[in-house]
Amino acid sequence: MKITIVGAGYVGLVSAACFAELGNQVICVDRDDDRVAQLRAAQVPIFEPGLAELIAKNLREGRLSFTNSMREGVRHADILFIAVGTPPKGDSSADTSQVLAAAQEIGAHLSRFLVVVDKSTVPVGTADKVRETIQAALRQRKQGASGGKRLPDFAVVSNPEFLKEGAAVEDFMRPDRIVIGVDGDAAGRKAETLMRQAYAPFNRNRERVIVMDVRSAELTKYAANALLATKISFMNDMANLADALGADIEQVRKGIGSDRRIGYDFIYAGLGYGGSCFPKDVAAICHTAREAGERMRVVEAVRAVNDAQKERFVARIEAHFDGSLAGRTIALWGLTFKPATDDVREAPSRHIVRRLVALGAQVKAHDPQVHSLEQLMPGESAAQLNRLRSHVTFVDDPMSACEGADALVIATEWKAYRSPDFGALRKLLAAPVIFDGRNLFDPADMRRLGFHYQGVGRRTA
């Protein structure tokens, strides 16, 4: 099958590489000439386990190519996936301008029946706008054309992605479900047939395709992320209660996770969620509800708990030092929002760094993928970066960060942090103090090793 992916960002690259790996002829379109040149040379600008190898292999074997020409991408495709960014606007709504710009260009170059797929996370009703935008471009072409030649037909489909950063290739290749939203007309039925064909290799063990109407598919993505975020904030609320009552949230987690109706996924207490999806999508669904005259009371609370969790953690560090961090040095392990990615968007570490610096501390930071303030704080002004630069140092290994530090803070659960040499760590720290925002260690073990240890919802050791 001939597939085009519009957008060489995270979702676009994973989708392009995985579809190519299955034998499809895939073109990935991106307007950034530098990014296209990088990708043609198999230089992948994002870190995702297994992705670079997959792109290099399929480039070499001729199933994957990159271009900046939308015309080439549209003329190539049986199915075209729009996988451009939908960043949050100031009012928390999703910015769909890139999606609609892609739709306009599709209409300008459409020459035969095409399935246009919204792969980007978009508000309910976006497929209607994409359809209207393509139709407007086609009408404009017809007005400027000589003769009465009939313009080509198309269908707009919603096919939300459910990829976890750090495991995206595996998620794409072995999906829990494949949601396809189609219209019930003839074009929609034809689109469903082609989409089923594209995803047939994923259904060898069992049927994973769930077909529904377009608006329900659009809402499914937001509902899924909102529910997962709810589990995280619920556990953080419970962890704070456990702290107040002297209970251990890890024991509580095991007790409730064993219930199959609840499960163990997304019930780890910690610093809250971050990344490119949950914060943006939680905010967007609240905005969508307000526009529809409704309120997402639970989801609004989820957002509030998540925002407060990071500050609560910093307040505990401040309280340990009797309300003053001036002149203190804090070692910080982990800067990405989760392990196995280089994504720092909405990462709890960003808030922690800013607050520690504001409170007068020096920060010595380590992360396997983040090595500079420019990486940690993209988009910050030069003046703000310079203010932070005098207080934040990046080091090449975790233990170096701890040398002479008054405390160690753990903000991301990278595997490299799970089994340190505790004897060496205790000697390196000026005081054996650990604030663990990811509950990597057992408080009783840390007590025996001579550490003052504070997790999230764990009994202080």
C-alpha positions in Angstrom: 0.0 0.0 0.0 1.1 3.6 -0.6 1.1 5.7 2.5 1.9 9.3 3.2 2.6 10.7 6.6 2.4 14.5 6.9 4.6 15.7 9.8 8.0 14.3 10.8 7.5 14.8 14.5 7.2 12.1 17.2 4.0 10.4 16.0 4.7 10.9 12.3 8.2 9.3 12.5 7.0 6.3 14.5 4.1 5.8 12.1 6.2 6.2 9.0 8.9 3.8 10.2 6.5 1.1 11.4 4.3 1.2 8.3 7.4 0.9 6.1 8.7 -2.0 8.2 5.5 -3.8 7.2 6.3 -3.5 3.5 4.3 -0.4 2.6 5.8 2.3 0.4 5.9 5.3 2.8 6.6 9.0 2.1 7.0 11.3 5.1 6.3 15.0 4.3 7.7 17.8 6.5 8.1 21.5 5.7 11.3 21.9 7.7 14.0 21.5 5.0 16.8 20.9 7.6 14.8 18.2 9.3 14.1 16.5 5.9 17.8 16.6 5.1 18.7 15.1 8.5 16.2 12.3 8.1 17.3 11.5 4.6 20.8 10.9 6.1 19.2 8.7 8.8 19.8 11.3 11.5 16.8 11.0 13.8 16.2 14.2 15.8 14.3 12.6 18.6 15.2 9.8 21.0 12.9 6.8 21.0 14.2 3.3 21.6 14.4 1.3 18.3 13.2 4.2 16.1 16.6 5.3 14.6 17.4 1.7 13.6 14.0 1.2 12.0 14.3 4.4 10.0 17.8 3.6 8.8 16.8 0.1 7.8 13.8 1.2 5.7 15.6 4.1 4.1 18.3 1.6 3.0 15.8 -0.9 1.7 13.8 1.8 -0.2 10.4 1.6 1.5 10.7 5.0 3.3 11.6 8.4 2.0 11.3 12.0 3.2 10.3 15.1 1.2 9.2 18.7 1.7 6.7 18.4 -1.2 3.1 18.1 -0.2 2.2 17.6 -3.9 4.5 14.5 -4.0 3.0 13.2 -0.8 -0.6 13.6 -1.9 -0.1 12.2 -5.4 1.7 9.2 -3.9 -0.9 8.1 -1.3 -3.8 5.7 -1.0 -4.0 6.8 2.6 -2.6 10.0 3.9 -2.1 10.5 7.7 -2.0 14.0 9.1 0.4 13.8 12.1 1.4 17.4 12.7 1.5 19.1 16.1 -1.5 20.5 17.9 0.1 22.5 20.7 -2.0 24.2 23.4 -3.1 27.8 22.8 -3.3 30.4 25.6 -6.9 29.4 26.4 -5.9 25.7 26.8 -7.6 24.7 23.5 -5.7 22.7 21.0 -4.2 24.7 18.1 -5.3 22.9 14.9 -3.9 25.4 12.5 -1.2 23.0 11.2 -3.8 20.3 10.7 -6.0 22.7 8.6 -3.0 24.0 6.7 -2.2 20.4 5.7 -5.9 19.9 4.7 -5.8 23.0 2.5 -2.7 21.7 0.7 -4.3 18.3 0.3 -7.2 19.9 -1.5 -4.9 21.8 -3.7 -3.2 18.6 -5.0 -5.8 15.9 -4.8 -6.1 14.0 -8.1 -7.8 10.7 -7.1 -9.8 9.1 -4.3 -7.8 9.6 -1.0 -8.4 8.6 2.6 -7.3 11.5 4.7 -6.6 10.4 8.3 -6.4 12.7 11.4 -3.7 11.0 13.3 -2.9 14.1 15.4 -4.7 14.5 18.7 -7.5 16.9 17.8 -10.7 18.3 19.3 -14.0 16.7 18.5 -15.3 18.2 15.3 -11.9 18.6 13.7 -12.6 16.0 11.0 -15.6 18.2 9.9 -13.2 21.2 9.6 -10.7 19.2 7.7 -13.4 18.0 5.3 -14.7 21.6 4.8 -11.1 22.9 4.2 -10.4 20.2 1.5 -13.8 20.8 -0.1 -13.1 24.6 -0.2 -9.8 24.0 -1.9 -11.4 21.7 -4.4 -14.1 24.3 -5.2 -11.5 26.9 -5.7 -9.7 24.6 -8.1 -12.9 23.9 -10.0 -13.6 27.6 -10.4 -10.2 28.2 -11.9 -10.3 25.1 -14.1 -11.5 25.1 -17.7 -14.2 22.6 -18.7 -16.5 20.6 -16.4 -14.1 17.9 -15.2 -15.3 16.3 -12.0 -12.9 16.8 -9.1 -11.8 13.7 -7.1 -13.6 12.3 -4.0 -12.1 11.7 -0.6 -12.9 10.6 2.9 -11.8 11.9 6.3 -11.1 9.4 9.0 -10.2 9.7 12.7 -7.5 7.3 13.8 -6.1 8.4 17.1 -2.7 7.2 18.3 -2.1 5.6 21.6 1.7 5.6 21.8 3.7 5.7 25.0 7.0 7.6 24.7 9.8 5.2 25.4 7.7 2.2 24.1 6.2 3.8 20.9 7.6 1.3 18.4 6.3 -1.6 20.4 3.0 0.1 21.0 2.5 0.7 17.2 3.5 -2.8 16.3 1.5 -4.6 19.0 -1.4 -2.3 19.7 -4.1 -2.9 22.3 -6.7 -1.5 19.9 -6.9 0.4 16.6 -9.7 2.9 16.7 -11.1 4.0 13.3 -13.7 6.7 13.0 -15.5 6.8 9.7 -18.7 8.2 8.2 -21.5 5.9 7.1 -21.6 7.0 3.5 -20.1 5.3 0.4 -16.8 7.2 0.8 -16.6 6.2 4.5 -17.2 2.6 3.7 -14.5 2.6 1.1 -12.2 4.3 3.6 -12.9 1.7 6.2 -11.9 -1.1 3.7 -8.6 0.6 3.0 -7.9 1.3 6.7 -8.6 -2.3 7.5 -6.2 -3.3 4.8 -3.5 -1.0 6.1 -3.8 -2.4 9.6 -4.4 -6.1 8.7 -0.9 -7.1 9.8 -1.7 -6.1 13.3 -4.7 -8.4 13.5 -3.0 -11.8 13.0 -3.6 -12.9 16.6 -6.9 -11.2 17.2 -9.2 -8.5 15.9 -7.9 -5.2 17.2 -9.8 -2.8 15.0 -12.7 -0.9 16.6 -14.8 1.0 14.1 -17.0 3.9 15.3 -18.3 7.3 14.1 -15.7 10.0 13.6 -16.7 12.2 16.6 -16.6 9.2 19.0 -13.1 8.3 17.8 -12.0 11.9 18.3 -13.3 11.9 21.9 -11.9 8.4 22.6 -8.3 9.7 22.5 -9.1 12.5 25.0 -11.1 10.2 27.2 -8.2 7.7 27.4 -5.6 10.2 28.4 -7.9 12.0 30.8 -8.6 8.7 32.6 -5.0 7.7 32.8 -4.1 11.1 34.2 -7.0 10.7 36.7 -5.4 7.5 38.0 -2.1 9.3 38.5 -3.6 12.2 40.3 -5.8 10.0 42.4 -2.8 8.0 43.6 -0.9 11.3 44.4 -3.9 12.5 46.4 -3.9 9.1 48.3 -0.1 9.4 48.8 -0.5 12.8 50.4 -3.1 11.3 52.7 -0.8 8.3 53.5 1.9 10.8 54.5 -0.6 12.5 56.9 -1.8 9.2 58.4 1.6 7.4 58.6 0.6 4.8 55.9 2.7 3.5 53.0 1.3 4.2 49.6 3.3 1.4 48.1 1.5 -1.1 50.2 -1.8 0.5 49.3 -0.9 0.3 45.6 -0.3 -3.4 45.8 -3.6 -3.8 47.7 -5.7 -2.0 45.1 -3.7 -3.0 42.0 -4.4 -6.7 42.6 -8.1 -5.9 41.9 -8.4 -6.6 38.1 -11.0 -3.8 37.8 -8.2 -1.4 38.8 -4.9 -2.9 37.7 -1.4 -1.9 38.5 -0.8 0.5 35.5 -0.7 4.3 36.2 -1.2 3.9 40.0 2.4 4.8 41.1 2.6 7.9 43.3 5.2 10.5 42.5 5.6 13.9 41.1 2.7 13.8 38.7 2.4 13.5 35.0 4.1 15.5 32.3 5.1 15.1 28.6 3.4 16.2 25.4 0.1 14.4 25.8 -1.5 14.3 29.3 -1.1 18.0 30.3 -2.2 19.2 26.9 -5.1 16.8 26.5 -6.4 17.2 30.0 -6.5 21.0 29.5 -8.0 20.6 26.0 -10.9 18.4 27.1 -11.8 20.8 29.9 -11.8 23.6 27.3 -14.0 21.5 25.0 -16.4 20.8 27.8 -16.7 24.5 28.7 -17.5 25.3 25.0 -20.2 22.7 25.1 -21.7 24.2 28.2 -20.4 21.4 30.5 -17.8 21.0 33.2 -15.4 18.2 33.6 -15.3 18.4 37.4 -13.2 15.3 37.9 -10.7 16.2 35.2 -10.4 19.8 36.5 -9.5 18.3 39.9 -7.0 16.0 38.2 -5.3 19.0 36.7 -5.2 20.9 40.0 -3.7 17.9 41.9 -1.0 17.5 39.3 -0.1 21.2 39.4 0.1 21.1 43.2 2.1 17.9 43.5 5.4 19.4 42.3 5.2 22.4 44.6 4.3 20.1 47.6 7.5 18.1 46.9 9.7 21.2 46.8 8.0 22.4 50.0 9.1 19.2 51.8 12.7 19.8 50.7 12.5 23.4 51.9 11.0 22.3 55.3 13.8 19.7 55.8 16.3 22.6 55.7 14.3 24.7 58.2 12.8 26.9 55.5 16.0 28.0 53.8 17.8 26.6 50.8 20.2 29.6 50.4 23.7 28.3 49.9 22.6 24.6 49.7 23.7 22.4 46.8 21.1 19.9 45.6 21.9 16.9 43.3 19.1 16.2 40.9 18.8 12.8 39.1 16.5 12.9 36.1 15.2 15.7 33.9 12.9 14.1 31.3 9.3 13.6 32.2 9.8 9.9 32.1 12.6 7.4 31.3 13.5 6.2 27.8 12.8 9.5 26.1 14.4 12.9 25.6 11.1 14.8 26.1 11.1 17.5 28.8 7.7 19.1 27.9 5.9 19.7 31.2 8.5 17.6 33.0 8.3 18.0 36.8 12.0 18.6 36.9 11.5 21.9 35.2 9.4 23.2 38.0 11.7 21.7 40.6 14.8 23.4 39.1 13.1 26.8 38.9 11.9 26.6 42.5 15.2 25.4 43.9 17.0 28.2 42.2 14.4 30.7 43.3 15.0 29.5 46.9 18.7 30.1 46.6 20.0 26.6 45.9 22.7 25.4 43.5 21.6 22.5 41.4 23.9 19.8 40.0 21.9 17.8 37.5 22.2 14.6 35.6 20.1 13.0 32.9 21.1 10.4 30.2 19.4 12.5 27.5 19.4 16.1 28.7 22.8 17.9 29.0 22.1 21.6 28.9 19.7 24.3 30.0 18.8 24.8 26.3 17.5 21.2 26.2 15.8 21.4 29.6 14.1 24.8 29.0 13.4 25.1 25.3 11.8 28.4 24.4 13.1 30.3 27.4 14.6 33.7 26.8 18.3 34.2 26.8 18.0 36.4 29.9 16.1 33.7 31.9 18.6 31.0 30.8 21.5 33.2 32.0 19.8 33.7 35.4 19.5 29.9 35.7 22.9 29.2 34.3 24.7 30.6 37.3 22.8 28.2 39.6 22.5 25.0 37.5 25.4 22.7 36.5 25.1 19.6 34.3 27.4 16.6 35.0 28.2 13.5 33.0 27.4 10.8 35.5 24.9 10.5 38.4 27.5 10.1 41.2 29.4 13.3 40.2 26.2 15.2 40.8 26.2 14.1 44.4 29.7 15.1 45.3 29.4 17.6 48.2 25.6 18.0 47.8 23.4 18.6 50.8 20.7 16.3 49.4 19.8 14.1 46.4 16.5 14.6 44.6 15.2 12.0 42.2 12.8 13.3 39.6 12.9 10.6 36.8 13.1 6.8 37.3 15.8 6.0 34.8 17.1 2.5 35.2 20.6 3.8 35.8 19.4 5.3 39.1 17.8 2.1 40.5 20.8 0.3 41.9 23.5 2.9 42.9 26.5 2.1 45.1 24.8 3.3 48.3 28.1 3.2 50.3 29.8 5.5 47.8 26.7 7.7 47.5 26.6 8.2 51.3 30.3 9.2 51.3 29.9 11.6 48.4 26.9 13.5 49.8 27.6 16.2 52.4 24.6 14.8 54.3 22.9 11.4 53.6 19.6 12.9 52.5 17.4 11.7 49.6 14.1 13.1 48.4 12.8 10.4 46.0 10.0 11.7 43.8 9.6 8.3 42.1 9.7 5.9 45.1 12.6 3.9 43.7 13.8 2.6 47.1 12.4 1.0 50.2 12.4 3.3 53.2 13.4 0.6 55.7 16.4 -0.4 53.5 17.4 3.2 53.3 17.2 3.6 57.1 19.5 0.6 57.6 21.9 2.2 55.1 22.0 5.4 57.2 20.0 7.7 54.9 17.3 10.2 55.7 14.9 9.2 53.0 11.6 10.8 51.9 9.6 9.3 49.2 6.0 10.2 48.1 3.5 8.7 50.5 6.2 6.5 52.1 7.0 6.6 55.8 10.0 8.8 56.4 13.2 6.9 57.0 
